[in-house]
Amino acid sequence: MKLEVVVVPVSDVDRAKDFYTALGRRLDADVTPDGDFRVVQVTPPGSPASVIFGTAVTEQAPGSARGLHLVVSDIEAAHKELARCGADPSEVCHDAGGVFHHAGTDARVPGPDLRRGSYGSFLSFSDPDGNGWLVQEVTTRLPGRLHPATTSFASAADLAGALRRAAAAHGEHEARTGAEDPDWPDWYARYMVNEQSGTEPTSPS
């Protein structure tokens, strides 16, 4: 089962549509089967899950959604982009506890995670109704967090890093076998999938 859609409660559909599309969300649909029912779907770039809002699509009060998460590979770049698009993001911060983040603004410490560890840095912003979004920096997935069938990379830099790690591991593999490996593309591919999904062994034989 995969997460497909998150429904966000809004009071003004057109205002919400303008806000989310200004942030670069792809507009997938805006349909009105009847006068009392309207469905708008937008999708963040590269995301397999979409956001839906409209009229008569949820019983939640407008602005009541909290803790909606987006992930990025560069939190500072995300802050600049959100500010440029008019989302008025908070400053980048990390949590005093260092595991996740507390509710609201409790225990927020200014600045990114001191070690710049994956999962450790955040910022927040709200849509015009007050629905709260968190942006989290994820640079390296913990083992087992991705299914092998859904291996993906957030940016060209992420892909390049994975290729470098695969190249280094493959060099060790060739040193162990004492021979050049003509099937290195297949080896690289297995290594990179295993690394993201946490599948054992990490280094293909």
N, C-alpha and C positions, 0 to 999 in steps of 0.2 A: 504494500500500500504506500503510495506517495502522496505527500501534501500537495494539493493542486491549487486551492483557492483560499484566500483569507478575505472575509467580508468586513468592510469598514463602514461604520454608521456615520452618515453625513446629513446635514440639514439642507444644503444647497448643492445639488448635483452638478450643475454647470460650474460653480466655483471650485468644487473639488476636482472636476475634470481638468479645468485650467491649471490648477495647482500641480496635480500629479503629472500631467503631460509636460509642464514646464520643467519638471525635474528629469525629463528624459524617459519617462515611462512610455512604453509602446501602447498605443490605443488599439486594443483588440476588437472591441465591440461597444456599440452604443445603440441599444435596441429598446423600443417601446411597443411591446405587444398590444397594450391597451393604455388608456389615459392614466391609469393609476399604478402602472407597473413599468419601471424603467431599469435597465441593467447596463452598467458601464463596467468594462473590464480593462485594466491596464496591467502591464507586466514590466518589472524592472529589467534593465538590460542584462541578458545572460541568465536570468532566473527561470527555473522550471515551474515555479509557482507564481500565480497571478493575484491581483487585488481586485475585488468587486465592490462597487457601491452603487447606489441608485435610490429608487423609491420602492417601498414595499419589499425590500430584499432582506431586512433584518428587523427584529424587534428591539435591538439595543438602542439606547439613547444616543443621539449624535454626539460625537466627541468622547464617548466612554471607553473606546478601545485603548489599551495600554500595553506596553511591553512588546510591541511589534518590532521584529529584528531584521535588519539588513546586514550583510557582511561585505566587507571590502578588503582589498589587499594593501591599501595605503590610506590610513585614517586621515592624515594631513591633507592629501589630495582630495579626499571625499569632503572634508570640511570646506575647502576652497570652492569646490564645485557646487555644494549645497548653498553656500553663501552667494555665489554668483547667480544662482537660479532663484534667489529670493526666499529660501526656506528658513532663514534666520537660525542656523544651528547653534547649539551650545558650544562652548570651548571643548576641546579634546580633554578627556579625563581618564582616570583609572580608579578602581575601587580599592578602598583601604584594606578590604579583606583579601583581595587578590584572586578570588575564585570565579565569581560571576559579578554581579553588581546588585546593590541594595535597591529597594523600591524607591521611586522618586529621586531626590537628589541626596539622600542620606549617604554618608561615607564616600562621597565623591572627592577625589584628590585631583587638583588641577594638573594638566599635562598628561602625555601618554604614559603607559606603563614604563617604569624606569629601565627595565631590561628589554623593553619593546618585544615582550613575549607574545606569541600568537594567542588570541582570545582575550588579551589583557587591556586593550585600549578602546574607549567608547566616545561617542558624542550622541546628542539627542536633538530631535526637532519635532515639531507638531504641525499637523495640517490646519487649515483655517478653522475647523471645528474643535481642534484640541486633541484629536487622536494622536497618541504619543508613539513616536518611533525611536528606536535605538539603532545606532550604526556601530558595529563591532569589527575591529581589525582582526582578520584571520589570515595568517601568512603560511602556516603549516598545519595541516589537519592532524589531529591525534589518530593513532592507528585504529582502524575499524570504523571510522566515521563516514566513509563513503563505500557504497556498493561497487564492486568491480565493474559492473555494467554501466555505471554512471560516472566514470572517471572524467574529470573536467578541470580546466585551469581558468582562473579568474582574469589572467592577463598574459600578454606575451612574455613579460618578465618572469612570471610564475612558471610558465612552460620552459623557458630557457634555463631556469634554475633546476628544474626536474631533469632536463637533458644533461646538464653538467654533472649532477649527482649520478645519473645512470652511466655516463661516460666514465666517471671515476671508478664506479663499482665494476663496470665491464672491463676496465683495464686490469683490475685485480683478478677478475675471472680469467682473462687470457693469460695472466702471469701464472695462475694456478695450473691451468691446462697446458701451458707451454706451446700454445698454437693460436694463430689468428682465427677469429670466429667470423666466417662469411655471412652468418645469419644474425649479425649484430642488431639489425633493426628489430627483429622479433624479440631479441633479448632485452633491448631497451624498452620496448613496449610492455613486456611482462613485468620488468622491474618497476616502471613508472606506475602501472596499475596496482601492483602489489604494495608499493609505497603509500599510495593514496588510500587504499582500502584496508591496509593493515593485514593483508593476507600473508600467511607464511608459506614458504620462506620469503623474506624480503628480497634476497638476491637469488634470482633463478639459477638453476644449475645448468 
